[in-house]
Amino acid sequence: MRNIILIFVALAAFSCTDQLNEINANPNATEKPQAAYLLTGVEKQGADLYWGTYYNLSSTLLFVQHWARIQYPEPDRYEFSNTSAELTTLWNTGYATLVTDLNTIIAFPNEEANSNYKGIAQILRSWVFLLLTDTYGDIPYSEVGKTLVPKYDKQQDVYTGLLDELSQAAALLDASNGSISGDVIYKGDVAKWGKLAHSLRLRIALRIADRDDNLAKQTIASLNVADLIASNDETFQFTFGSSPQHNPQSAHFDTRDDYRISKTIVDKLITLNDPRLPVYAQLPSDTSVYIGAGNGLSNSAAQNQGLSKTSLPGAYFLQPNAPAVIYSYSEVLFNLAEAVARTYISGNAEDYYKQAITASLNQFKITNATDINTYLAQPSVQYDAANYKRAIGEQKWIALFGQGPEAFTELRRLDYPQLTAGPASVLEGKIPVRFFYPGTEQSLNKDNHAAAVASQGVDLLTTKLWFDVN
């Protein structure tokens, strides 16, 4: 009898354990992730992050005065805390989702992910780290994935590390190393991914140019123009589909109506007779002229501008399948113009500058040669070799419309256009130059967070980052 009881208890225990295992298993989760699915997910989630509400619409697009808030304008006045979703979503999504999934691909054995998967994953991871350091400054980088409490690397070291990582990633790419699936951006074309890697190196080299002129020059001189993004067809962008996989800006306007195009950029486009104005803005329903909304206003002043009397962002940007442009051909050309202006490479800076503006106009389906030449011929548009930062900075700001994160970084780096904070903003007339670190870092990574703040400066929106020298 005793033996029978023991057998019964053992069977019952085994049965309970088996049932608990079944209960704890998530039927919707993939127990064995696959590189193709992870890659698709990262591309989509990365585009949602870059083009979405928190990191774009409610923060960086307001900082650069591409868009403005006409209702609930607190973010337009820079009223944030270190728990605000606007300032923490990049950190949380970047580390917990994007970098984690990309590290998984990179760690796969070769039979599960060939070198092309790993090269692409390393390029995408470098892009995510670039967003993080551009936005916060010193960040966890070299120890991420190796410890629960990674140190914060200095921004200078992050940029240098990314230059090396992108070179290594490009070297991994070769069509003969095997095909890849799950790539919804470049459809498995590893040559285009290689061009993105080199184009990101060009972008980073200019980030450090005012701090480390020698490394910037050496990096750019090592690049072959033919190995960079070479047309609008090669732009690094994610093209959305129909609902529920549609553009996050379109999704936002499905249920809300609290943004308008900023008065700052509307007035600039009108002054320049810029043909992109009807692409960037819609005519208000109550008037036949484009009217932008003011940035940084009080609640009553913002609302009193009138929903029907101010211009919505252009219909182009609010289509469900509108692309999330992340690195355009136009930006590459502006970067080459600057590289020539800095004497890093030979060439004609003015020619690159004109090509960059033309590429931007073409990107938005403005292709009439007469219209383009008329625009370029205006004295207010012509290249100014004596102040290349102003010429490139102002036109790049226009070309980057909708790309809040990149426009925010270029505004700080080139210092043009020279914007003015709104009258009710809370930073004593200043525009933010970084994001707060998330408040959770003070508890989850306390010592390393404290060391970063001691090194970089007080954790404020107005503390300049290493690359931002003026």
C-alpha positions in Angstrom: 0.0 0.0 0.0 2.8 2.4 0.9 4.5 1.8 -2.5 1.2 2.5 -4.3 0.7 5.8 -2.4 4.3 6.9 -3.3 3.7 6.1 -7.0 0.4 8.0 -6.9 2.1 11.1 -5.3 4.9 11.0 -7.9 2.5 10.8 -10.8 0.4 13.6 -9.3 3.6 15.8 -8.9 4.7 15.1 -12.5 1.2 15.9 -13.8 1.1 19.2 -11.8 4.5 20.2 -13.1 3.5 19.4 -16.6 0.3 21.4 -16.3 2.2 24.4 -14.7 4.6 24.3 -17.6 1.7 24.5 -20.0 0.1 27.3 -18.0 3.4 29.3 -17.9 3.9 28.9 -21.7 2.7 31.9 -23.7 0.8 30.4 -26.7 1.4 33.7 -28.6 5.2 33.8 -28.0 7.8 32.3 -30.2 9.8 29.8 -28.2 12.6 29.7 -30.8 13.0 33.1 -32.4 14.0 33.2 -36.1 16.3 35.8 -37.6 13.8 36.8 -40.4 11.0 37.5 -38.0 13.2 39.4 -35.6 14.5 41.5 -38.5 11.0 42.4 -39.7 9.9 43.3 -36.2 12.9 45.5 -35.6 12.4 47.4 -38.9 8.7 48.0 -38.1 9.2 48.9 -34.5 12.1 51.1 -35.3 10.1 53.0 -37.9 7.2 53.4 -35.4 9.6 54.7 -32.8 11.4 57.2 -35.1 8.2 58.4 -36.8 5.8 58.0 -34.0 4.1 60.2 -31.3 6.5 60.4 -28.4 10.0 60.6 -30.0 8.8 62.7 -32.9 5.4 64.4 -32.8 5.4 65.3 -29.1 9.1 66.2 -28.7 11.6 66.6 -31.4 9.2 67.9 -34.1 8.2 70.6 -31.6 11.8 71.5 -30.7 12.7 72.1 -34.3 9.4 73.9 -35.0 8.2 71.8 -37.8 5.0 71.1 -36.0 3.2 72.9 -33.2 0.6 71.8 -30.6 -2.8 73.6 -30.9 -4.3 71.7 -28.0 -2.6 70.4 -24.8 0.5 72.4 -25.6 2.5 71.4 -22.5 5.1 69.5 -24.6 5.5 72.5 -26.8 6.4 74.5 -23.7 8.9 71.8 -22.7 7.0 70.8 -19.6 8.6 67.4 -19.1 9.8 65.2 -16.3 12.2 62.3 -16.3 9.1 60.0 -16.4 7.5 61.6 -19.4 6.8 59.2 -22.2 8.0 61.8 -24.7 11.5 61.5 -23.2 11.6 57.9 -22.1 10.2 55.9 -25.0 13.4 56.0 -27.1 15.4 54.7 -24.2 12.9 52.0 -23.2 12.1 50.8 -26.7 15.7 51.2 -28.0 17.3 49.0 -25.3 14.6 46.6 -24.2 13.2 45.8 -27.7 15.4 46.9 -30.6 18.9 46.3 -29.2 17.8 43.2 -27.5 16.4 41.6 -30.6 19.3 42.7 -32.8 21.8 41.2 -30.3 19.8 38.0 -30.5 20.3 37.9 -34.3 24.0 38.7 -33.9 24.4 35.9 -31.4 22.8 33.2 -33.5 25.0 30.4 -34.8 25.9 30.7 -38.5 23.4 28.0 -39.5 20.5 30.1 -38.1 21.7 33.5 -39.3 24.3 33.9 -42.0 26.8 36.8 -42.1 24.3 39.0 -44.0 21.8 38.8 -41.3 24.4 39.7 -38.7 25.8 42.6 -40.8 22.3 44.1 -41.2 21.6 43.6 -37.5 24.8 45.4 -36.6 24.0 48.3 -38.9 20.5 48.6 -37.4 21.9 48.4 -33.9 24.5 51.1 -34.7 21.6 53.3 -35.9 19.7 52.7 -32.6 22.8 53.5 -30.5 23.3 56.6 -32.6 19.8 57.8 -31.9 20.3 57.2 -28.2 23.6 59.1 -27.9 22.5 61.9 -30.1 19.5 62.4 -27.8 20.8 61.7 -24.3 24.6 62.0 -24.6 26.6 59.5 -22.6 24.8 56.1 -22.7 25.2 52.5 -21.9 26.9 51.0 -25.0 29.9 48.7 -24.6 28.5 46.7 -21.8 24.9 46.4 -23.0 23.8 42.8 -23.0 26.7 41.8 -20.8 25.5 43.0 -17.4 22.3 44.2 -15.8 24.0 47.4 -14.7 26.1 48.6 -17.8 28.4 51.6 -17.5 27.7 54.7 -19.4 30.2 55.3 -22.2 31.2 58.8 -23.0 29.5 60.2 -26.2 32.9 60.6 -27.9 33.6 56.9 -27.3 30.2 55.8 -28.6 30.7 57.7 -31.8 34.1 56.2 -32.3 32.9 52.7 -31.5 30.0 53.1 -34.0 32.4 54.1 -36.8 34.3 50.9 -36.2 31.2 48.7 -35.9 29.7 50.0 -39.1 33.0 49.2 -41.0 32.9 45.7 -39.6 29.2 45.3 -40.5 29.8 46.4 -44.1 32.6 43.8 -44.4 30.1 41.1 -43.4 27.8 41.8 -46.3 28.2 39.7 -49.4 25.5 38.3 -51.6 27.4 35.0 -52.0 27.2 34.5 -48.2 23.5 33.5 -48.5 20.1 35.1 -48.9 18.0 36.7 -46.2 14.3 37.0 -45.7 12.2 39.3 -43.5 13.8 42.5 -44.8 11.0 44.8 -45.7 13.2 47.8 -46.3 15.8 46.8 -48.9 14.2 43.4 -49.7 17.4 41.5 -49.0 19.6 43.7 -51.2 22.8 43.6 -49.2 24.5 46.1 -51.5 22.0 48.7 -50.4 22.6 47.9 -46.7 26.3 48.4 -47.3 25.6 51.8 -48.7 23.5 52.6 -45.6 26.5 51.5 -43.4 28.9 53.9 -45.2 26.3 56.7 -45.3 25.9 56.4 -41.5 29.7 56.6 -41.1 29.5 59.9 -43.1 26.7 61.1 -40.8 28.7 60.2 -37.6 31.9 61.7 -39.0 30.2 65.1 -39.3 28.8 64.7 -35.7 32.3 64.7 -34.4 33.8 67.2 -36.8 33.7 70.2 -34.4 35.4 68.1 -31.7 37.7 65.7 -33.6 38.6 67.2 -36.9 41.3 64.7 -37.7 39.2 61.6 -37.2 36.3 63.2 -39.1 38.5 64.0 -42.0 40.1 60.6 -42.0 36.8 58.8 -41.9 35.2 60.8 -44.7 38.3 60.7 -46.9 38.2 56.9 -46.7 34.7 56.8 -48.1 33.9 56.3 -51.7 31.0 58.4 -52.9 29.8 55.5 -55.1 29.4 53.4 -51.9 26.9 55.9 -50.4 23.1 56.1 -50.9 23.0 57.3 -54.5 19.4 58.0 -55.3 15.9 58.6 -53.8 15.3 54.9 -54.6 18.0 53.9 -52.1 16.7 56.1 -49.3 16.5 54.3 -46.0 12.8 54.3 -45.2 10.0 52.1 -44.0 6.9 52.0 -46.1 3.7 51.3 -44.1 0.7 49.4 -45.3 -3.0 49.6 -44.5 -4.5 49.7 -41.0 -3.5 48.5 -38.4 0.1 48.5 -39.9 -0.2 52.1 -41.1 1.9 55.2 -40.5 1.8 56.3 -36.9 1.2 59.9 -37.8 -1.8 58.8 -39.8 -2.9 56.7 -36.9 -2.6 59.6 -34.5 -4.9 61.8 -36.7 -7.5 59.0 -37.0 -8.6 59.8 -33.4 -7.0 63.2 -32.5 -6.6 66.7 -33.9 -4.1 68.5 -31.7 -1.2 69.3 -34.1 -0.7 71.9 -36.8 2.3 72.8 -38.9 4.5 75.4 -37.2 4.3 79.0 -38.1 8.1 79.1 -38.1 8.4 76.8 -41.1 5.3 78.0 -42.9 6.6 81.6 -42.8 10.0 80.4 -44.0 8.5 78.5 -46.9 6.4 81.4 -47.9 9.3 83.8 -47.9 11.3 81.4 -50.1 8.4 80.7 -52.5 9.2 77.1 -51.7 7.2 74.6 -53.8 7.2 72.2 -50.9 4.7 74.3 -49.0 1.6 72.6 -50.3 3.2 69.2 -49.7 4.1 70.1 -46.1 0.9 71.9 -45.2 -2.8 71.9 -45.9 -4.9 75.0 -46.5 -7.1 75.7 -43.4 -10.8 75.1 -44.0 -11.7 78.8 -43.2 -9.1 80.5 -45.4 -7.3 80.3 -48.7 -3.8 81.0 -47.3 -1.4 78.8 -45.3 -1.3 79.7 -41.7 1.0 78.0 -39.2 0.5 77.7 -35.5 2.7 79.3 -32.9 5.0 77.1 -30.7 5.3 77.3 -27.0 2.0 79.1 -26.3 -0.2 79.1 -23.2 -3.2 76.7 -23.4 -5.7 79.5 -24.2 -3.4 81.2 -26.7 -2.8 77.9 -28.5 -6.5 77.1 -28.7 -7.6 80.6 -29.7 -5.6 80.2 -33.0 -8.5 78.1 -34.2 -8.6 74.5 -35.5 -10.2 75.7 -38.8 -8.0 78.7 -39.2 -4.6 77.0 -39.1 -2.8 74.5 -41.4 -2.7 70.8 -40.7 0.4 68.9 -41.7 0.4 68.0 -45.4 -1.9 65.2 -46.5 1.2 63.4 -47.9 2.4 62.8 -44.3 -1.0 61.6 -43.0 -1.6 58.9 -45.5 -1.7 55.4 -44.0 1.1 54.2 -46.3 3.3 57.3 -46.0 6.9 56.2 -45.7 8.9 56.8 -42.5 12.1 58.3 -44.1 15.1 57.8 -41.8 18.1 58.6 -44.0 17.4 60.3 -47.4 19.5 60.8 -50.5 19.1 64.5 -49.9 20.8 64.2 -46.5 23.7 62.4 -48.1 24.2 65.2 -50.6 24.0 67.9 -47.9 26.6 65.9 -45.9 28.9 65.8 -48.9 28.5 69.5 -49.5 29.6 70.1 -45.9 32.5 67.6 -46.2 33.8 69.7 -49.2 33.2 72.9 -47.3 35.3 71.6 -44.5 38.0 70.6 -47.0 37.7 66.9 -46.0 37.2 65.9 -49.6 37.6 67.5 -53.0 34.7 68.6 -55.1 32.2 71.5 -55.5 30.2 72.2 -52.3 27.7 74.4 -54.2 27.0 71.6 -56.7 26.4 69.1 -53.9 24.2 71.7 -52.2 22.0 72.2 -55.3 21.8 68.5 -55.9 20.7 68.0 -52.3 17.9 70.6 -52.6 16.9 69.0 -55.9 16.8 65.5 -54.4 14.5 66.8 -51.6 12.2 68.4 -54.1 12.1 65.2 -56.2 11.5 63.2 -53.0 8.2 65.1 -52.6 7.3 64.7 -56.3 8.4 68.2 -57.4 10.2 67.4 -60.6 9.6 70.3 -63.0 13.0 71.5 -64.1 11.9 75.2 -64.5 10.4 75.3 -61.0 13.5 73.7 -59.5 15.9 76.1 -61.3 13.8 79.1 -60.4 13.9 78.1 -56.8 17.6 77.5 -56.8 18.3 80.8 -58.4 16.8 82.9 -55.6 19.5 84.9 -53.7 18.0 83.7 -50.4 18.4 80.0 -51.5 21.8 80.3 -53.2 24.8 78.6 -51.5 26.9 80.9 -49.2 30.5 79.6 -49.1 31.3 82.2 -46.4 28.7 80.7 -44.0 28.1 77.1 -45.2 26.6 76.2 -41.8 23.8 78.7 -42.3 23.1 77.8 -46.0 23.2 74.0 -45.4 21.6 74.2 -42.0 18.5 76.1 -43.2 17.9 74.0 -46.3 18.6 70.8 -44.4 16.1 71.8 -41.8 13.5 72.2 -44.6 14.4 69.0 -46.3 14.2 67.0 -43.0 10.6 68.1 -42.4 8.8 65.4 -40.5 12.1 63.7 -39.3 12.1 65.3 -35.9 15.0 63.2 -34.4 17.5 64.0 -37.2 16.4 67.6 -37.6 16.9 68.1 -33.8 20.5 66.8 -33.9 21.4 68.9 -37.0 19.8 72.0 -35.5 22.2 71.6 -32.5 25.2 70.8 -34.6 24.9 73.4 -37.3 23.1 76.1 -35.2 20.8 77.0 -38.1 18.1 78.0 -38.5 18.3 80.2 -35.4 15.0 79.5 -33.7 13.3 81.3 -30.8 11.5 79.5 -28.0 7.8 80.2 -27.6 6.6 82.9 -25.3 5.2 80.6 -22.7 8.0 78.0 -22.7 9.6 77.2 -19.4 13.3 77.1 -20.1 14.0 80.8 -19.8 14.0 81.4 -23.5 16.0 78.3 -24.4 15.2 75.3 -26.6 16.0 71.8 -25.3 19.4 70.4 -26.4 18.9 66.9 -25.0 16.5 64.6 -23.2 16.5 63.8 -19.5 17.7 60.3 -18.6 14.7 58.2 -17.6 14.0 58.3 -13.9 14.2 54.5 -13.7 17.9 54.7 -14.2 18.3 56.3 -10.8 17.0 53.2 -9.2 18.0 50.4 -11.6 21.5 51.6 -12.5 22.1 54.1 -9.8 25.9 54.3 -9.6 26.5 54.3 -13.3 23.8 56.9 -13.9 25.4 59.1 -11.2 28.8 58.8 -12.8 27.4 59.8 -16.1 25.7 62.9 -14.7 28.9 63.8 -12.9 30.9 63.5 -16.1 28.5 65.0 -18.6 26.8 67.7 -16.5 23.6 68.2 -14.7 20.7 66.1 -16.0 18.8 69.0 -17.5 17.2 69.7 -20.9 19.6 72.6 -21.3 22.9 70.7 -20.7 24.8 70.6 -23.9 26.2 67.3 -25.2 29.8 66.7 -26.2 29.2 67.1 -30.0 27.3 70.4 -29.5 30.1 73.0 -29.1 28.4 76.3 -29.8 
